[in-house]
């Protein structure tokens, strides 16, 4: 494996402008929430003053209980003990419980979280930094997480859904036997198959499955795994949930930021609701208020104000944060300094800055995660043979393709030469026309537009003709694009980690960790 390029997000056309502006400290009010040692120093001070020893004790107890069924490494045990100490802080990432981890960027964001802790320990040796993976176990959209893809196959699990996905018990294991057929002859295929069978054993919940899988992959790195579906943790945020039910606090306090982001960038990632909570029973249902009663939408459950507040006080575990409330819950129960997430996650976190201030919780440093691309040496050779750069595949590749198709076209050269002559002729004509009556000048301008449009049509038709003539070159370019962008999107959003682990095993994880850049957001391209 050899890293061939690390491209800054600023140089990639498809990275949202909002993310680029955030990274470049161009969004007022967020300058101190970007990655820098000074900002981390400030964040340590803020969290020291806001996270109590009682909260540490609760967190430690919950984690010990949740991780008790796993075999923990010495580094994990050390991190668990350190969490009780006032000089220990967390760096967190979160993700859904996708089948067998889903797309491979799941692995990248966890490795970056781990490496960020190492980097901070080197720079702040008097403090401890613990990497945390927050499981989105309460999400209820099973169709979003019930599948994954490899280079050659699509795998899916079918279970009864409707409630929190983490509570779904595994019974369908057909995908395991199919997966075994694909990977049984791979170098590390047996390891992958055993990993899958252990995690997705019938009777395990999806929460247990992901916990087992993530622990197998990252235990030696010291990663701790937390499940927010916990009465003990939710008991700490009852006051904030109560405020949300009574005063619609998140929407009110994020309105200004949402308006600003919408006006400047066109839209926000997630629009706040009046109430940003769900009610958990056998299902997970959004809570609404009709002016008199609180409603668990799509059920017959109705609560008066007194009843729902009593329910919250007695059973906080029945209340579940939505995507916008989850960051507040997470930052409330963790001694957290920074959150590492994808571009879409960072964009909705930015909506919440004023709400964090209102509920008196420090807003963390936000880190758009690194992306990675693993590309075959053979593909790299093909790209170079066509006199292309890997960066070309992350810009306007249609324009690059058209340039290649028309590169040696004599017809295009003649067309462009005549077009320049035409523009020059009309420039002279317009100068003369200015000395005559206005309507004649307008006619000359209109005729120029008409004739130049003809040249555009001819060039468009020429491109079409050349594509037919040079069909083989066009096919090579299109196939190369699909080698870099399977399913016409970034590789990390399509393939599962098993595609790479099957050939390289844990050394692949170590290589990813080595190549991660924690101080900047980059696309890291590795030839394999």
N, C-alpha and C positions, 0 to 999 in steps of 0.2 A: 504493500500500500504506500502510495506517495501522494502527498498533498501538492496539487498543481496550481491552486489559486485560492485566495481568500478575498472575496469581493464585498466591499462595504455596502450596507443597505442603501446608503445615499446614491450609489451608482447603479441601482437596480430599478428599472422603470416601474415594475409592478408593485413595489413596496408602497403602501398608502402614504400620501403626503403628510397626513397627521402624524404618523409614526416618525417620518423623517424630521418633521419640525420639532417633535418632542425630543428626539435624540440630539438635535442641534440647539436645544434650549431656546427655541423660538416661540414657545407658547408661554405667555405670561402666567406666573403663578406656579409653574412646574419646574423651574430652573433647578431647584434643590432636590428634586425627586429623580434625577438622572444619576447614572453610575459615575461616582468619583469617591476617592478615599475621604475627602473632606465631608461629602454628603453622608457617607457611612458613619463617620465620627459623630456628626450631628444626630443621626438616627439612633445610634447607641445611647446617646445622652437622653433623647426623647423617650425611648422605650424603657430605660432604667427607671425613669421617673413615673412611668405610667403602668408598669406591669408588676404586680405585687407578688410577694412570696406565697400567699395563699393560692394565687392563680398558678404559680409554678407547681405547687404541690398537687393541685387538681389535675393539671396537664400530665404530670409525671405518673400519677395513679391511673389515669385513663389510658395512657400509652402502654404502661406495663400490662394492664388488663387486656387491651386490644391486641398486643403482640405476644401474649403469653403462649399461644399455640405454635409460634414459629421458633425455629432454631436461629438464635441471634449470634452474630459475630462479636468478637471482643470489642470492635470499634462501635458497633451498635449499642452494646451494653455500657460502654464508656459515655457515649452520647446521651443515653437515658439518664445516667447518673448526673452528668453535667447540667442537664436541664433544670435540676433542682437549685443550681447555683445562680446567684444574681449577676454573674459576669458571662452568662451563656445566652446566646440569641440564635434565632432560626433564620434560614433562607428557605423560601417555600415555592413550590410549583404545585399545580393541581391539574387534574385531568379526569375525564369520564372513565368508566369501567369497561372500555372497549374489549371485545373478545380478543384474547391473547395479546392484549395491549393495543390493537388497532394499527393505525399508520405509525411508521417508524419515528416520526418526530416526537412521539411520547418518550422514547429513549433519550433523544437528544436533550430535551428540556430537563430531564432528571439529571443527566450527566453534567449539564451546565450548572445546575443548582449545587451539585456536589463540588464541582471545581471552584465555584464562587466561594464556598466555605473555606476551601484550602487557601485560596488567594487572600481572603480576609484574615485568616489565622496568621499568615506570613507577615501581614502588614499591621495587625493588631494582636501581638502575641499574648497580651494580658487577658484576652477574651477568648471564649469558645464559640464556635459557629456550627450549628447542627442543620444538615439538609433534611427537609421535610417534603414528603409527597402527600398532598391532601386528596383523598379519594372523593370523587363526586358521586357518592353512593346513593344520594337521595334523588338524583335525576330520575325522571319517569319515562323519557322517550327511548324505549327499548330498541326501536328500529334504527336509531342513530348509532348504537353500540354493538349490535348483535352479529357483526361480520368483520372480516378482514380479508385482504388480498395479498397474494404472492405474485411472483412473476408470471405464473402459469394458471393459477386457480383462484377461485372465490370461495370462502368458507363462511358458513352461517350457522348460528344456533337458534333453535326454535323453542321458546318457552312461553308460558302464560305471563302476560305483562299487564301493567296498569298502575301498579304502585311503585315505590322506590326500587330502582333496578338492582341495588345492592342486596335486597332481600329475596330476590328471585333464586329459587333452588334449582340446581342443575339436574336435568333428567335426560336431555337430548345430547348424546355424545357421538352422533354419526360423523360429525366434522372431524373428530379425532382419527377415525380409521381412514378417512380420505386424506387427511394431512400426512398420515403415516406412509401412505402410498407414494406421495410426492417426495418425502424427505428421508425415507429409510436408507437410501444409498449415499446420502450426503456425508461429508467428513464428520460433521457434528450433528447429523440428523437424529441419531439415537438420543443424544442429550436433549434436543428440542422436544422430541416425542415424549420422553420421560417427564420433562418439565410440564408439558401440556396435560399429560395424564394425571400427574400429581395435583395440579391446580384445578382441573375441571373434572374432578372425581364426582360421580353422581352423589347427590346429597349436600355437596358444598354449595354455599351461596355464591353469587357473583362477587360480592365483597371479599369473601374468603379466597376465591380463585385468584383475583388480582393481587391480593395481599401475598399469597404464596408465590405467584409468578414474579412479582416485583422484588420480593425478598431473595428469591433464587438468583436474580440478576444483579442486585445491588447491595446485598448484605455486607460484602467485604468493603464497600465504600462507606459504610456507616449510615446509610439512609434509614430514616425512620418514617413509618407509614401511619397516617392518622385518618380516622373515619369520623366525620362530623355528625353522623347519626348517633348522637350520644346525649343522654339526659343530663349527665354531669357537665358536659361542655355547654349545652344550651341553657342550663340554669344560670350561667354567667351573663347571658345576653337577654334575659327576660325583660329588663327595663327598656332596652332598645326596641324589642319586638312590641312591647306595650305601646310605646310612643308611636310606632308605625301604625298600629291598629287604630289608635285614637286620633292622631294628628296627621297621618299620611306624610310623615316626616321626610322620608327619602326623596319623594317627588318634589316636595316644597324646597328642600335644601339643595337639590341638584338642578333646579329649573334654570338658574342663571348660566351654569356651565353647559347644560344641554343646549340652550339657545345660542350661546357663543359658538359651540362646536358645530351646530347645525348651520349657522349663518356662514361660518368660515369654510367648512369642509363638506357641506351639502347634506349630511345626515349623521346621526349617531348610531353606534353599533346596537344598542339596546335602549328602547324607550322605557323610562320608569312608569310603573302603574301607580294608582292611588295607594294600593296595598301590595307590597312586594314580598308576600309570604304565601306559602301553601299550607294546607291542613293534611296531615298524614293519618290515614286509617288503613284499610286494605288497599286504598288507592291514594294518590297524591293529587289534591285538588286545590286550585287557586282560590284564595280568600278574597271575597268582594264585599262591599257594603252598599246596601240599597237605600240608605238614609234612615232606616230603622233597625235593620238586623244585619248581622254578618252571615254571609252565605259561603258554604263550600261549593263552588261552582260545579255543575253537573252531578250534584247529589241532592238529597232532601234534607241535608243538615243545615239548620238555622240556629243562630245564637243571638241572644240579646247582648248588649255591651257587658253587663254583669256576668253573664254566662261565659262569654269568650275569655274575659279576663281571669275568671276562676279556672277555666280550662288551661290557660297559659301558666298560671301560677302552680297548678297541680300537675300538669303534664306538659312541660316545655318541649319534651321530645316529640310531641305531635305537631309542632310548628316547624316548617322547613323554609329556609331562605331561597329566594329565586336567584338568578344569575347576578343581579345587581346587589342583592343583600348579602350574598355569600362572602364577598371580600371583607365586609364589615365584621361578619361573624368570625372569619378566619383571623383577622387582625386583633379582634377582641380576646381570643383564647390562646394566641401564640405570642411569645416574645420576639416578634418577627421584624426584620429590618428591610427585607426586599422580596418582591414577588417577580418570578420569571415566567413569562407567558408568551403566547403567540401574538401576532399583530392585533387580531380581533379582540383578544383579552385585554391587552394594554389599552386599546381604544375605549372599551367600556369602563375600565378602571378610572380613566381620566374624567369621566362624568361625575365621579363621586367625591372629588377633593373637598368641596364645601360641606358635604354631608359628614365626612369624617371629622371635620372641625366642629360641626354641630353636636356630634355625639362624643366629642372629646377623646378620639382615638388617633394616634399619630398615623398620618398617611405615609406609606412605605416608599422606598426607592423602587421604581419600576424598570424592569430589564426585558426588552424585546429579545426573545431567545434567538440563538444562532440557528441557522439552517445548514443542512449538509446534503451533499450530492455525491454518491459513489458511482463512478463511471468506469466502464471497462477500458483497459488499455487499447483494445482493438477499436473501440469507438473513438478514443482520443486520436488514434492514428488516422481514422477516416476524416475526422474534423480538420486535422492539420493538412491532409492531402488535398482538401478542397479550399485550402488557404483561408480557413475560418478560425476564429478564437472561441473558446468556451463562453466568453462573455456575450458573444453574439446571440446565444440561445436565451438570454435573459433580457433582451431588448425587443425591438420590433423585428421579429424574424421573418415576417412576410416581406418587409422592405428589403431585408438581406437576401432573401430568396429571389426577389424580382431583380435585384442588382446582378446576382449571379447568372440568372437566365439571360439577361440582356447585355452581359459584360462585353461580348465580342460581336455584337450586332452592328453590322455596317448600316443597316436601314435606320437604326436608332440614331447613329451618328449623323446621318444625312438629315433626318427629321429635326434633330436638335439644332443643326447648323441653319436649316431653312427657317426654323422658328425664331432664332436669334435675328436673322436677316429681316423677317417679317416685323418683329418688335422694333427694330431699328427704323424700318421704312415708315411704320405708323408713328413713331416718335417724331420723325421729320414732318409727316403729314399733319400731325396735331399742332405742331408749331406754326405751320402755314395757316391751318384752319382757324387759329386764334385771331388772325387778321381779317377774317370774314365774318359773316352773320352767324349768330350762336347756333342756329339749328343745323348748319352744315358741320360745325365742330362736334355737335352731339352725334350726328350721323357717323362721322369718322370714328369716334370712340366706340359706338355700338358695333361698327363693322370690325374693329380690332378685337373686341370681345368675342364676336361670332367666329372669326377666323382662328383665333387662339384656341377656342373650344374645339375646333376641328382637329387641331394638332393633339390636344389631350385625348380625343376619341381615337385618333390614329395610333397614338402610343399605347393606349389601353388595348386596342385590337392587336397591335404588334406583340404585346406581352402575351396575350392569349394564344396567338399563333406560335410564338416561340416556345411556350409551355408544351404545346402539342408536339412540336418538332423536337424539343429536348426533353421528352418525357422521362427518359432514363435518369438524367441529372435531377429533374424535379422529384422523382421517386426517391433518389438517394438522399436528397435534402430533407424530404418529408420523413423518411425512415430515421434519419439522424435525429431529427427533432423529437420523434417518439422515443428514441433511445434515451434522450436526456429528460424528456417530459412524458412519461407513460400516462396514457389516458389524457394527454394534452394538458397536464398540470404538473406541479413540482413533484418529483419522485417521492419525497418524504411524506407527502399527503396521500400516496397510493399504496406503496409496498409496506408490508409488515417487516419487523426486524429479523424475522426468520430467514428472509432472502439472503441476508448478509451473515448472520450468525451461523447458518448451516455450513458455510465454507471456512469461516475463520474463528468461530467460537468466542470465548471470552477475550481473546486478543483483539477482536474487532471492537468490543466495548472499550478496552484500554486505549486503542488507537483513537477512537472518537473522543475520549476524555483528554488525551494528549493534544489533539488538534483544536479543541474548543478554545475560543477566545472569550474571556469573561469581561474584559474592559470595553468591548465594542460589539455591536450587532453586525454579524457578517454571514455571508454564504460561503461555506467551506467546501471546496471541491477536491475529491480524492480519487485518484486513479487506482483501480484494482485489477 
